[in-house]
């Protein structure tokens, strides 16, 4: 049975006895701050609670004006004046006021001012009863600061009731869902975040968020009022009451849209890149993905080509014939924009309806319902502009913040894809193309040529293969420098591309050698091609102040007549090219079986020469040189001879070039030096008066690092002085670009070895070349001696060379003197010495001794 409760009634002052009233007043006195003012607002009394809380003694507060508790720093002077004005009218005042303790610290009082009026309605005194609410005020202020910070934070914060009704949402929440200016209080949270489209993951999150650990993060896909996707990282925390029940639910939503967009796009775009899809397909995929995220956009990507023009890569949804509109973006301005760190500064937005440069584009833009365009440069990590990302816009002239986010993400992926494409192209260029000429290199050329041959096999067709070698290319390098040689090779490559058909193959084999493959070409066709080709190659070409007229030796082989595979065709075309060289250069030769026979003989001769050098089967003959003024022996020139076991005596004109081409010229020169020094020492020991011996050396000999040591060793071994040996070199040695050549010659001449310039006047040298070395003598070539007695030009050239020798204090030795008339004329010119059949051919050592003996006896 329920216990009877006492009846509740209103209490009035009359209900209190005097004793009760004293207890009530005592309770008020202990808990409330009481202060009494006179009619002028001067403190006349205060209770102990006031004195304790405010830090005053009674004598310190009494007599003070009412405003002592609110100094100017509190900023309450105006309000205090209003309070006392109302007191004068007999109006009570109740408010939370800010006051200062005796030590100056702040206190908040919930104060009630009661005016006590006299019999005539005048103010007699004021009683102030107040409660200290400082802690409550500070707590509310702390809450206000927290809410203000939440509003100003980038995160969206929403507080809901247990039934999922919103009781508080900060500005970030409204901004996130594009609901600025709208009231969301009292609405369902699920309805708010799923108003446009409710993803299954969002529905599960709302249903289960209280059952998950506090602070757990989940990624959700929401949609703003405009339908744009918004990725958020959501966390939930429950606020419990004193009984442990859910009082409120706090959801914090962090916008991760830029990161998520980048993650989604990056995964798809990078997968396409790593799958080696063409760059056009990769950029089309990126544009499609961007348009799905923002349907009001029509993205386009362009690449900056070598001519500094925009070349459209992708623009799905835009008419291809109008993509030249991208050219209206100035590449220079875009490059300058790329240097700006701020994306706002680097973005160039166009309003086609206002910009006069876009007048020609307005019709199709209007037809496509496009009202604006914005673009930013695609730049490498180093800041070099390589492309352009443009957004054509619908229903607006300027991109908004979301568009800028998309552009930031798109730019990064475009830069990555385009840079990787450039790197791949560069790697491909280095791997498959010649860096100097831009033509396919040897490996790529062979692969292309093999495919062409295989194609002709399948189609039962014909094919011509040309090996082209630039004539005297080494002399261009030597005379004009390697930069001129490089320029000539680039020009030859350009001319070859200009002459050949689109389906023809051309590449650089090595050095100055090119390969051309002509599919579906027969003998009649090749004659036309080679005629145009040689005419194009021989056109003059400027190299600085000089003008070159390049020529080429061309060898041709045919499929299937001259070979069934590429190696055979190459080998036979090369043989034909060698034959063209041998036939005087600047001509075309077609392979024949006889060339194959000659090549086989050449290889056999090379092997025999190698064997002859290794087994000392070569020998030297010596041609005497006669001093003109007294007819005595001036010296002897050592000339190599080779008696082949089957071919008999071979001329140096045949085996010396062979030695140069197969790499034996160095060994041949060193053998000649050792043999000549040994023979000279033998003559000296037996009293045969031979003043000096001359040995011919090739430029290649001077490339050998041990040449100097070889000569010194030979001289030391046979006890000869350096002046006993003369090295005969041709003018091509002076033109050799190898720095070791000149250094080696300089050291040898410094040591005392004599230097003779052979065949002077027949090459490309000049007097400037002679000044570079300590040349001791000049040799007048036999081509100037033949017919010297009757041929005016020969006499003039011979005379000029003798005069050069005299002016430079050099001896002049004439070669090929065969008649007394020639000798007589050379004597009159002042030639120092002569050699030739008039005196003696080159003789074996023993026969030379007999010849010398006969001259000394006058027999």
ZICOR-V992816 format. One record per pair of residues at least 6 apart in sequence whose ideal C-beta (glycine too) atoms are under 8 Angstrom apart, sorted by sequence separation. I is the first residue (numbers start at 0). GAP is how many residues later the second one is. D is the distance in whole Angstrom. If there is no record, write none. Layout:
<<I	GAP	D> <I	GAP	D>>
//
This chain:
<<27	6	8> <36	6	6> <37	6	5> <49	6	8> <50	6	7> <69	6	4> <85	6	8> <86	6	7> <99	6	7> <100	6	6> <116	6	6> <117	6	5> <159	6	5> <160	6	6> <172	6	8> <173	6	5> <222	6	6> <223	6	6> <239	6	6> <240	6	4> <290	6	6> <303	6	6> <304	6	5> <339	6	5> <351	6	4> <364	6	8> <378	6	5> <379	6	6> <392	6	6> <428	6	8> <432	6	7> <433	6	7> <438	6	8> <454	6	8> <455	6	7> <499	6	6> <507	6	6> <508	6	5> <540	6	7> <541	6	8> <556	6	6> <561	6	7> <562	6	4> <582	6	7> <588	6	8> <610	6	7> <611	6	5> <625	6	7> <626	6	7> <642	6	5> <643	6	5> <657	6	8> <658	6	4> <682	6	8> <683	6	8> <700	6	6> <703	6	8> <713	6	8> <714	6	7> <735	6	8> <748	6	5> <787	6	5> <788	6	8> <803	6	8> <804	6	7> <805	6	8> <816	6	5> <35	7	7> <36	7	7> <50	7	6> <53	7	8> <60	7	8> <69	7	7> <85	7	5> <98	7	8> <99	7	7> <115	7	7> <116	7	6> <149	7	5> <158	7	7> <159	7	7> <173	7	8> <221	7	8> <222	7	6> <238	7	7> <239	7	6> <289	7	6> <290	7	7> <302	7	7> <303	7	8> <357	7	8> <377	7	7> <378	7	7> <432	7	6> <433	7	5> <455	7	5> <476	7	7> <506	7	7> <507	7	8> <517	7	7> <539	7	5> <540	7	5> <561	7	6> <579	7	5> <625	7	7> <626	7	4> <641	7	8> <642	7	7> <682	7	5> <714	7	6> <747	7	8> <786	7	5> <787	7	6> <804	7	4> <12	8	7> <15	8	6> <34	8	6> <35	8	5> <97	8	7> <98	8	5> <114	8	6> <115	8	5> <157	8	6> <158	8	5> <173	8	7> <183	8	6> <189	8	8> <193	8	6> <220	8	6> <221	8	5> <237	8	5> <238	8	5> <276	8	8> <290	8	6> <301	8	4> <302	8	5> <311	8	8> <314	8	6> <336	8	7> <337	8	6> <349	8	6> <376	8	5> <377	8	6> <390	8	6> <398	8	7> <431	8	6> <432	8	6> <439	8	6> <475	8	6> <476	8	4> <505	8	7> <506	8	6> <517	8	7> <520	8	7> <539	8	7> <540	8	7> <562	8	8> <579	8	6> <624	8	7> <625	8	6> <640	8	7> <641	8	5> <658	8	8> <732	8	6> <756	8	8> <785	8	7> <813	8	8> <825	8	6> <839	8	8> <842	8	6> <35	9	4> <97	9	8> <98	9	8> <115	9	5> <158	9	4> <170	9	8> <192	9	6> <193	9	7> <220	9	7> <221	9	8> <238	9	4> <271	9	7> <272	9	6> <289	9	5> <301	9	6> <336	9	4> <351	9	6> <352	9	7> <377	9	4> <431	9	6> <475	9	5> <496	9	6> <505	9	7> <539	9	5> <540	9	6> <562	9	6> <579	9	4> <623	9	6> <624	9	4> <655	9	7> <658	9	5> <714	9	7> <784	9	7> <816	9	7> <34	10	7> <35	10	7> <45	10	7> <50	10	7> <66	10	7> <69	10	5> <82	10	5> <97	10	6> <98	10	6> <114	10	8> <115	10	7> <157	10	7> <158	10	7> <173	10	7> <220	10	6> <221	10	6> <237	10	8> <238	10	7> <271	10	5> <301	10	5> <302	10	5> <336	10	8> <351	10	6> <376	10	7> <377	10	6> <392	10	8> <452	10	6> <495	10	5> <504	10	8> <505	10	5> <538	10	8> <558	10	6> <561	10	5> <578	10	5> <624	10	5> <679	10	6> <714	10	7> <744	10	7> <783	10	5> <787	10	6> <801	10	5> <33	11	8> <34	11	5> <49	11	8> <96	11	7> <114	11	5> <115	11	7> <156	11	8> <157	11	4> <172	11	7> <219	11	7> <237	11	6> <238	11	6> <300	11	8> <301	11	6> <311	11	4> <336	11	6> <376	11	6> <377	11	6> <431	11	7> <432	11	7> <451	11	6> <504	11	7> <505	11	8> <517	11	6> <537	11	6> <557	11	8> <561	11	8> <624	11	7> <640	11	7> <800	11	6> <822	11	6> <839	11	6> <33	12	7> <34	12	8> <45	12	6> <95	12	6> <96	12	5> <113	12	7> <156	12	7> <157	12	7> <218	12	6> <219	12	5> <236	12	8> <237	12	8> <286	12	4> <299	12	7> <300	12	5> <375	12	8> <390	12	6> <430	12	8> <431	12	4> <472	12	6> <475	12	6> <503	12	7> <504	12	4> <537	12	7> <556	12	5> <576	12	7> <623	12	6> <624	12	6> <639	12	6> <655	12	7> <679	12	8> <732	12	7> <813	12	5> <33	13	4> <66	13	5> <95	13	7> <112	13	6> <113	13	5> <155	13	8> <156	13	5> <178	13	8> <189	13	8> <192	13	8> <204	13	6> <218	13	7> <235	13	6> <236	13	5> <268	13	6> <271	13	5> <285	13	7> <286	13	7> <300	13	5> <351	13	5> <374	13	6> <375	13	6> <430	13	8> <492	13	8> <503	13	7> <504	13	8> <536	13	6> <537	13	6> <556	13	8> <575	13	4> <622	13	6> <638	13	6> <641	13	6> <679	13	5> <756	13	7> <783	13	5> <784	13	7> <32	14	7> <65	14	7> <95	14	5> <96	14	5> <112	14	8> <113	14	8> <155	14	7> <218	14	6> <219	14	5> <235	14	7> <286	14	6> <299	14	7> <300	14	7> <311	14	6> <333	14	7> <374	14	7> <503	14	5> <504	14	8> <536	14	7> <575	14	6> <621	14	4> <622	14	5> <678	14	7> <710	14	7> <783	14	5> <821	14	8> <31	15	8> <33	15	7> <34	15	6> <45	15	5> <53	15	7> <94	15	8> <95	15	7> <112	15	5> <113	15	7> <156	15	6> <157	15	5> <168	15	5> <176	15	7> <204	15	6> <217	15	7> <218	15	8> <235	15	5> <236	15	8> <285	15	7> <299	15	4> <332	15	7> <357	15	8> <374	15	4> <390	15	8> <472	15	7> <492	15	7> <503	15	7> <536	15	5> <556	15	4> <575	15	4> <621	15	7> <639	15	8> <822	15	6> <32	16	5> <33	16	6> <45	16	7> <94	16	7> <111	16	7> <155	16	4> <156	16	6> <168	16	7> <176	16	7> <189	16	5> <216	16	5> <217	16	5> <234	16	7> <235	16	8> <268	16	6> <298	16	7> <309	16	5> <373	16	7> <374	16	7> <390	16	6> <448	16	7> <499	16	7> <502	16	6> <556	16	4> <574	16	6> <575	16	8> <578	16	6> <621	16	6> <622	16	6> <639	16	7> <676	16	7> <728	16	8> <797	16	8> <821	16	7> <31	17	6> <32	17	4> <44	17	7> <93	17	7> <110	17	6> <111	17	5> <152	17	8> <154	17	6> <155	17	4> <167	17	7> <188	17	7> <200	17	8> <216	17	7> <217	17	8> <233	17	6> <234	17	5> <267	17	7> <268	17	5> <297	17	7> <309	17	5> <372	17	6> <373	17	5> <500	17	8> <502	17	8> <515	17	8> <533	17	8> <554	17	8> <555	17	6> <620	17	8> <621	17	7> <675	17	5> <783	17	7> <813	17	5> <816	17	4> <28	18	5> <30	18	7> <42	18	5> <43	18	6> <65	18	7> <78	18	7> <92	18	8> <93	18	5> <110	18	7> <111	18	7> <153	18	6> <165	18	5> <166	18	7> <176	18	8> <200	18	8> <201	18	5> <216	18	5> <233	18	7> <282	18	4> <299	18	6> <308	18	7> <351	18	8> <352	18	7> <372	18	7> <388	18	6> <469	18	7> <495	18	6> <499	18	8> <533	18	7> <554	18	5> <572	18	6> <619	18	5> <620	18	5> <754	18	6> <756	18	5> <759	18	5> <779	18	6> <811	18	8> <812	18	8> <816	18	7> <817	18	5> <819	18	7> <28	19	8> <29	19	6> <42	19	5> <92	19	8> <93	19	7> <110	19	4> <150	19	4> <151	19	8> <152	19	6> <155	19	7> <165	19	6> <166	19	8> <200	19	6> <201	19	7> <215	19	7> <233	19	5> <297	19	5> <309	19	7> <328	19	7> <351	19	8> <372	19	5> <373	19	7> <469	19	8> <488	19	7> <554	19	6> <556	19	6> <571	19	4> <575	19	6> <578	19	8> <619	19	7> <675	19	5> <754	19	6> <755	19	7> <759	19	6> <760	19	8> <761	19	5> <811	19	5> <812	19	6> <813	19	7> <814	19	8> <815	19	8> <816	19	3> <817	19	5> <818	19	6> <28	20	7> <32	20	6> <42	20	7> <91	20	7> <92	20	4> <109	20	6> <149	20	5> <150	20	5> <155	20	4> <165	20	7> <200	20	7> <201	20	7> <214	20	6> <215	20	8> <232	20	7> <233	20	8> <268	20	8> <297	20	5> <350	20	8> <351	20	7> <371	20	7> <372	20	7> <495	20	7> <533	20	7> <554	20	7> <555	20	6> <574	20	4> <619	20	6> <620	20	5> <754	20	5> <755	20	6> <756	20	7> <758	20	7> <759	20	7> <760	20	6> <811	20	5> <812	20	4> <813	20	5> <814	20	6> <815	20	5> <816	20	8> <817	20	5> <32	21	7> <41	21	6> <42	21	5> <75	21	7> <91	21	6> <108	21	4> <109	21	5> <146	21	8> <150	21	7> <155	21	8> <164	21	6> <165	21	5> <198	21	7> <231	21	4> <232	21	4> <264	21	7> <267	21	6> <301	21	8> <309	21	7> <350	21	6> <351	21	7> <371	21	4> <388	21	5> <492	21	7> <532	21	7> <554	21	3> <574	21	7> <577	21	8> <618	21	8> <619	21	7> <726	21	7> <754	21	5> <755	21	5> <756	21	5> <757	21	5> <759	21	7> <761	21	7> <779	21	5> <810	21	4> <811	21	8> <812	21	7> <813	21	7> <814	21	6> <816	21	5> <41	22	7> <42	22	8> <75	22	6> <91	22	5> <108	22	7> <149	22	8> <164	22	7> <165	22	8> <198	22	5> <213	22	7> <214	22	7> <231	22	6> <308	22	7> <327	22	8> <349	22	7> <369	22	5> <370	22	6> <388	22	6> <469	22	6> <491	22	7> <553	22	8> <554	22	3> <617	22	6> <618	22	6> <672	22	5> <753	22	5> <754	22	8> <755	22	8> <756	22	6> <758	22	5> <779	22	7> <810	22	7> <812	22	7> <813	22	8> <816	22	7> <41	23	6> <42	23	7> <91	23	7> <108	23	6> <109	23	5> <146	23	7> <164	23	6> <165	23	6> <198	23	8> <213	23	5> <231	23	6> <232	23	5> <299	23	7> <307	23	5> <348	23	7> <349	23	5> <369	23	7> <370	23	6> <488	23	7> <553	23	6> <554	23	7> <571	23	7> <574	23	8> <617	23	7> <618	23	8> <671	23	5> <753	23	7> <755	23	6> <757	23	8> <760	23	7> <777	23	6> <40	24	6> <41	24	7> <73	24	5> <90	24	7> <107	24	7> <108	24	7> <163	24	5> <164	24	8> <211	24	7> <213	24	7> <230	24	8> <231	24	6> <264	24	6> <278	24	8> <301	24	5> <348	24	7> <349	24	7> <367	24	8> <369	24	6> <370	24	6> <371	24	6> <373	24	7> <529	24	6> <552	24	5> <554	24	7> <571	24	7> <574	24	5> <617	24	5> <671	24	7> <748	24	7> <749	24	8> <805	24	7> <40	25	4> <42	25	8> <73	25	7> <89	25	5> <106	25	6> <107	25	5> <163	25	5> <208	25	8> <229	25	7> <230	25	5> <231	25	8> <263	25	8> <264	25	8> <290	25	7> <348	25	4> <349	25	8> <368	25	6> <370	25	6> <371	25	4> <373	25	5> <388	25	6> <554	25	6> <616	25	7> <748	25	4> <40	26	8> <73	26	6> <86	26	6> <107	26	5> <157	26	8> <163	26	6> <165	26	7> <196	26	5> <209	26	7> <230	26	5> <290	26	7> <299	26	6> <347	26	7> <370	26	6> <371	26	6> <529	26	7> <553	26	6> <616	26	8> <668	26	8> <721	26	8> <726	26	6> <728	26	7> <730	26	7> <777	26	7> <69	27	8> <72	27	8> <85	27	8> <87	27	8> <89	27	5> <106	27	5> <192	27	8> <195	27	4> <208	27	4> <229	27	5> <286	27	5> <303	27	6> <346	27	6> <347	27	5> <364	27	8> <371	27	8> <386	27	6> <484	27	8> <552	27	4> <668	27	8> <725	27	8> <726	27	7> <728	27	7> <729	27	8> <745	27	7> <777	27	5> <797	27	8> <801	27	5> <804	27	7> <69	28	7> <86	28	5> <105	28	7> <107	28	8> <193	28	8> <195	28	7> <209	28	6> <228	28	7> <230	28	8> <285	28	7> <286	28	7> <287	28	6> <346	28	7> <347	28	7> <386	28	8> <467	28	8> <552	28	5> <639	28	7> <668	28	5> <724	28	5> <725	28	4> <726	28	6> <727	28	5> <728	28	7> <729	28	5> <730	28	7> <734	28	8> <744	28	6> <745	28	8> <776	28	8> <797	28	7> <801	28	5> <36	29	6> <69	29	6> <70	29	6> <107	29	4> <159	29	5> <192	29	5> <195	29	7> <204	29	6> <230	29	4> <283	29	8> <286	29	5> <327	29	5> <346	29	5> <373	29	7> <385	29	7> <499	29	8> <561	29	5> <668	29	6> <721	29	5> <722	29	5> <724	29	7> <725	29	7> <726	29	7> <727	29	8> <728	29	6> <729	29	5> <730	29	7> <734	29	6> <784	29	6> <801	29	6> <68	30	4> <69	30	7> <82	30	6> <107	30	8> <194	30	8> <196	30	8> <230	30	8> <282	30	4> <283	30	4> <286	30	8> <327	30	6> <345	30	5> <498	30	7> <525	30	6> <611	30	6> <694	30	7> <696	30	5> <698	30	8> <721	30	3> <722	30	7> <725	30	5> <727	30	4> <734	30	7> <741	30	7> <783	30	8> <784	30	7> <785	30	6> <788	30	7> <794	30	7> <798	30	6> <68	31	6> <89	31	7> <157	31	6> <195	31	6> <221	31	8> <282	31	4> <345	31	6> <375	31	6> <386	31	5> <668	31	8> <669	31	8> <691	31	7> <692	31	7> <694	31	7> <696	31	7> <698	31	8> <701	31	7> <720	31	7> <721	31	5> <722	31	6> <730	31	7> <731	31	6> <733	31	5> <741	31	8> <784	31	5> <797	31	6> <73	32	8> <260	32	7> <283	32	5> <385	32	5> <525	32	8> <552	32	5> <555	32	6> <557	32	8> <639	32	6> <665	32	8> <668	32	4> <691	32	6> <692	32	6> <693	32	4> <694	32	6> <695	32	5> <696	32	6> <721	32	8> <730	32	4> <731	32	8> <777	32	5> <779	32	6> <784	32	6> <788	32	4> <70	33	8> <89	33	7> <96	33	8> <219	33	8> <279	33	5> <280	33	8> <324	33	7> <327	33	7> <342	33	7> <373	33	8> <377	33	6> <385	33	7> <498	33	5> <552	33	7> <553	33	7> <554	33	8> <555	33	7> <556	33	8> <557	33	8> <608	33	7> <664	33	5> <691	33	7> <692	33	7> <693	33	8> <694	33	7> <695	33	8> <698	33	6> <729	33	7> <730	33	7> <774	33	8> <776	33	6> <777	33	7> <778	33	8> <779	33	7> <781	33	5> <782	33	8> <784	33	8> <788	33	6> <797	33	8> <278	34	6> <279	34	6> <380	34	8> <498	34	5> <550	34	6> <551	34	7> <552	34	7> <553	34	4> <554	34	6> <555	34	5> <556	34	4> <637	34	6> <665	34	6> <669	34	8> <691	34	5> <693	34	5> <698	34	5> <701	34	7> <730	34	4> <734	34	7> <775	34	7> <776	34	4> <777	34	5> <778	34	5> <779	34	4> <780	34	6> <781	34	3> <787	34	6> <87	35	5> <375	35	6> <379	35	6> <522	35	7> <550	35	4> <553	35	7> <554	35	8> <555	35	7> <664	35	5> <665	35	6> <702	35	6> <704	35	7> <733	35	4> <774	35	6> <775	35	6> <776	35	7> <777	35	7> <778	35	8> <779	35	6> <780	35	8> <86	36	6> <209	36	7> <324	36	5> <377	36	5> <378	36	6> <385	36	7> <521	36	8> <552	36	8> <554	36	7> <607	36	6> <664	36	7> <673	36	8> <677	36	8> <683	36	8> <696	36	8> <701	36	8> <707	36	6> <733	36	8> <760	36	6> <776	36	6> <778	36	6> <788	36	6> <95	37	6> <218	37	7> <377	37	5> <495	37	7> <498	37	5> <607	37	8> <637	37	7> <665	37	8> <669	37	7> <672	37	6> <676	37	4> <680	37	4> <698	37	5> <702	37	6> <706	37	6> <710	37	7> <766	37	7> <784	37	6> <787	37	6> <380	38	8> <472	38	7> <497	38	7> <637	38	4> <659	38	6> <665	38	5> <668	38	8> <672	38	6> <676	38	6> <679	38	7> <680	38	6> <701	38	7> <702	38	7> <730	38	7> <733	38	7> <769	38	7> <787	38	7> <86	39	5> <209	39	7> <321	39	7> <336	39	7> <337	39	4> <379	39	6> <472	39	4> <604	39	8> <680	39	6> <698	39	8> <701	39	4> <707	39	6> <711	39	7> <733	39	7> <760	39	8> <208	40	7> <324	40	8> <336	40	5> <377	40	6> <495	40	8> <659	40	6> <669	40	5> <673	40	5> <676	40	8> <677	40	6> <679	40	6> <707	40	6> <760	40	6> <95	41	7> <218	41	7> <333	41	7> <337	41	4> <494	41	5> <495	41	8> <637	41	8> <672	41	6> <676	41	5> <759	41	6> <784	41	7> <59	42	7> <163	42	7> <208	42	7> <321	42	5> <333	42	8> <334	42	7> <466	42	7> <469	42	4> <494	42	6> <604	42	8> <655	42	8> <698	42	6> <701	42	5> <710	42	7> <40	43	6> <333	43	4> <468	43	6> <469	43	8> <676	43	6> <701	43	6> <338	44	6> <352	44	8> <468	44	5> <494	44	8> <679	44	6> <53	45	8> <176	45	7> <318	45	6> <337	45	6> <467	45	7> <468	45	8> <491	45	6> <679	45	8> <40	46	8> <54	46	5> <55	46	5> <175	46	8> <177	46	4> <178	46	6> <328	46	5> <337	46	8> <350	46	4> <466	46	7> <467	46	4> <608	46	6> <779	46	8> <53	47	5> <54	47	4> <176	47	6> <177	47	4> <337	47	5> <350	47	8> <466	47	8> <467	47	7> <676	47	8> <52	48	8> <53	48	6> <54	48	6> <175	48	7> <176	48	6> <177	48	6> <324	48	8> <348	48	7> <466	48	6> <467	48	7> <537	48	8> <676	48	7> <318	49	7> <325	49	8> <348	49	5> <465	49	7> <608	49	6> <675	49	8> <177	50	8> <317	50	7> <334	50	4> <348	50	7> <435	50	6> <464	50	7> <465	50	4> <490	50	5> <604	50	7> <608	50	6> <617	50	8> <725	50	7> <333	51	6> <464	51	7> <465	51	8> <612	51	6> <725	51	8> <727	51	7> <779	51	7> <784	51	7> <346	52	7> <436	52	6> <464	52	6> <465	52	7> <533	52	8> <605	52	6> <609	52	8> <619	52	7> <672	52	8> <53	53	7> <176	53	8> <435	53	6> <436	53	6> <451	53	6> <463	53	8> <464	53	8> <487	53	6> <604	53	6> <608	53	8> <617	53	7> <52	54	7> <175	54	6> <330	54	7> <333	54	6> <435	54	6> <438	54	5> <462	54	7> <463	54	4> <533	54	7> <609	54	6> <612	54	5> <635	54	6> <781	54	7> <436	55	8> <437	55	7> <462	55	7> <487	55	7> <514	55	8> <608	55	6> <612	55	6> <615	55	8> <619	55	5> <634	55	7> <637	55	6> <776	55	8> <175	56	7> <436	56	4> <448	56	6> <462	56	5> <486	56	6> <601	56	7> <605	56	5> <618	56	8> <619	56	6> <632	56	7> <634	56	5> <635	56	8> <636	56	8> <637	56	6> <346	57	7> <438	57	8> <447	57	5> <462	57	7> <463	57	4> <621	57	8> <632	57	7> <633	57	7> <634	57	4> <635	57	6> <636	57	4> <637	57	5> <638	57	7> <755	57	7> <438	58	8> <460	58	7> <461	58	7> <462	58	7> <463	58	8> <491	58	7> <529	58	5> <605	58	8> <612	58	6> <632	58	6> <633	58	8> <634	58	7> <635	58	7> <637	58	8> <328	59	6> <447	59	7> <460	59	5> <461	59	6> <483	59	4> <619	59	7> <634	59	6> <636	59	8> <343	60	8> <346	60	7> <444	60	7> <461	60	5> <465	60	8> <483	60	7> <487	60	6> <491	60	8> <328	61	7> <342	61	6> <463	61	7> <188	62	7> <325	62	6> <444	62	3> <463	62	5> <483	62	8> <487	62	6> <691	62	7> <693	62	6> <695	62	7> <443	63	7> <444	63	8> <455	63	6> <479	63	5> <228	64	6> <325	64	6> <342	64	7> <444	64	7> <454	64	7> <455	64	8> <465	64	7> <479	64	7> <483	64	8> <227	65	8> <342	65	6> <439	65	7> <441	65	7> <451	65	5> <463	65	8> <467	65	8> <227	66	7> <439	66	8> <440	66	7> <441	66	8> <448	66	7> <479	66	6> <438	67	6> <439	67	4> <440	67	7> <441	67	6> <451	67	5> <465	67	8> <475	67	8> <438	68	5> <439	68	8> <441	68	6> <448	68	5> <438	69	5> <447	69	7> <624	69	8> <297	70	7> <444	70	6> <436	71	5> <621	71	7> <297	72	6> <435	72	8> <475	72	7> <433	73	7> <312	74	8> <317	74	7> <433	74	4> <438	75	8> <32	76	7> <155	76	7> <175	77	6> <300	77	8> <309	78	6> <52	79	6> <175	79	6> <470	79	7> <471	79	8> <49	80	8> <158	80	8> <172	80	7> <469	80	6> <470	80	5> <43	81	7> <166	81	7> <303	81	6> <469	81	8> <470	81	6> <303	82	6> <469	82	5> <470	82	6> <38	83	7> <161	83	8> <302	83	7> <303	83	6> <468	83	6> <38	84	5> <161	84	5> <302	84	5> <303	84	7> <467	84	5> <468	84	5> <38	85	6> <40	85	7> <161	85	7> <163	85	8> <301	85	6> <302	85	8> <467	85	8> <468	85	8> <37	86	8> <38	86	6> <161	86	8> <300	86	6> <301	86	4> <467	86	5> <468	86	8> <37	87	6> <38	87	8> <160	87	6> <161	87	7> <300	87	7> <466	87	7> <36	88	6> <159	88	7> <160	88	8> <300	88	6> <301	88	7> <465	88	6> <466	88	5> <35	89	6> <36	89	4> <158	89	5> <159	89	5> <299	89	8> <300	89	8> <465	89	7> <466	89	8> <35	90	7> <158	90	7> <298	90	7> <299	90	5> <465	90	5> <35	91	6> <36	91	7> <158	91	5> <159	91	7> <298	91	7> <299	91	8> <464	91	7> <634	91	7> <636	91	7> <34	92	8> <35	92	8> <157	92	8> <158	92	8> <298	92	6> <299	92	7> <463	92	6> <464	92	5> <33	93	7> <34	93	4> <156	93	7> <157	93	5> <297	93	7> <298	93	8> <463	93	8> <464	93	8> <33	94	7> <156	94	7> <296	94	5> <297	94	4> <463	94	6> <464	94	7> <32	95	8> <33	95	5> <34	95	8> <156	95	5> <157	95	7> <296	95	7> <297	95	8> <462	95	7> <463	95	8> <32	96	7> <33	96	8> <155	96	7> <156	96	8> <296	96	7> <297	96	8> <461	96	7> <462	96	4> <31	97	5> <32	97	4> <154	97	5> <155	97	4> <295	97	6> <296	97	8> <461	97	6> <31	98	7> <32	98	7> <154	98	7> <155	98	8> <295	98	4> <461	98	7> <31	99	6> <32	99	7> <154	99	5> <155	99	7> <295	99	6> <30	100	8> <153	100	8> <154	100	8> <295	100	7> <27	101	7> <153	101	7> <289	101	8> <455	103	6> <466	103	7> <455	104	8> <464	104	5> <464	105	7> <296	106	7> <452	106	6> <462	106	8> <466	106	4> <465	107	6> <466	107	5> <293	108	7> <464	108	5> <468	108	5> <293	109	6> <296	109	7> <466	109	7> <467	109	7> <466	110	4> <470	110	8> <298	111	7> <468	111	8> <293	112	6> <452	112	7> <468	112	7> <292	113	6> <300	113	6> <452	113	5> <471	113	8> <470	114	4> <302	115	7> <470	115	6> <289	116	6> <449	116	5> <452	116	7> <448	117	5> <289	120	6> <445	120	7> <285	124	6> <285	127	6> <285	128	7> <282	131	7> <285	131	8> <282	134	7> <281	135	5> <278	138	6> <278	139	7> <278	142	5> <269	143	8> <272	143	7> <260	144	7> <264	144	6> <268	144	5> <272	144	5> <256	145	8> <260	145	7> <264	145	7> <269	146	8> <257	147	5> <261	147	5> <265	147	6> <272	147	6> <256	148	7> <260	148	5> <264	148	6> <268	148	7> <257	150	7> <261	150	7> <257	151	7> <687	161	6> <682	162	8> <689	162	8> <681	163	8> <688	163	7> <687	164	7> <678	166	5> <682	166	7> <227	174	6> <633	179	7> <624	188	6> <627	195	8> <627	198	7> <633	198	8> <634	198	8> <636	198	7> <627	199	5> <633	199	4> <640	201	8> <627	203	6> <628	203	8> <638	203	5> <627	204	6> <626	205	7> <627	205	6> <636	205	7> <626	206	5> <627	206	6> <625	207	6> <624	208	5> <625	208	6> <624	209	7> <625	209	7> <624	210	4> <623	211	7> <622	212	5> <635	212	7> <625	213	5> <623	215	6> <623	216	5> <622	217	7> <622	218	7> <622	219	4> <632	219	7> <620	220	8> <621	220	6> <622	220	7> <620	221	4> <621	221	6> <620	222	6> <621	222	8> <632	222	8> <620	223	6> <621	223	6> <623	224	7> <618	225	7> <619	225	7> <621	226	5> <623	227	7> <623	228	8> <477	254	7> <481	255	7> <478	256	6> <480	256	8> <474	257	8> <477	257	4> <477	258	7> <477	259	6> <474	260	7> <476	260	6> <478	285	5> <477	286	7> <474	289	6>>
//
